[in-house]
């Protein structure tokens, strides 16, 4: 599979994971592969309630904490998705979400270089 096709497959799978696991999908999504890293950017992932809650500092912290906990609980599924598509093992997963823009970023470090 060429790089663009692999990135597209990962993007589709991560959108589906967001829909199935979080209850709603992003408005936009993009995946980039760089050596042994898979970078997934999801835009528009916050629900209306989360957007409202994130208007103040305490609410934003709560949204971030909740989303982080949900990803930790769904981590095994994400790792299986990446392994199925790339035949690579996920070594580490890093994520953050912006409560201002509604953008979430995943960085997955895998056990091999897919493309230079």
Secondary structure, 3 states (H helix, E strand, C coil): CCHHHHHHHHHHHHHHHHHHHHCCCCCEEEEEEEECEEEEEEECCCCHHHHHHCCCHHHHHHHHHHHHHHHHHHHHHHHHHHHHHHCCCEEEEEEEECCCCCEEEEEEEECCCCEC
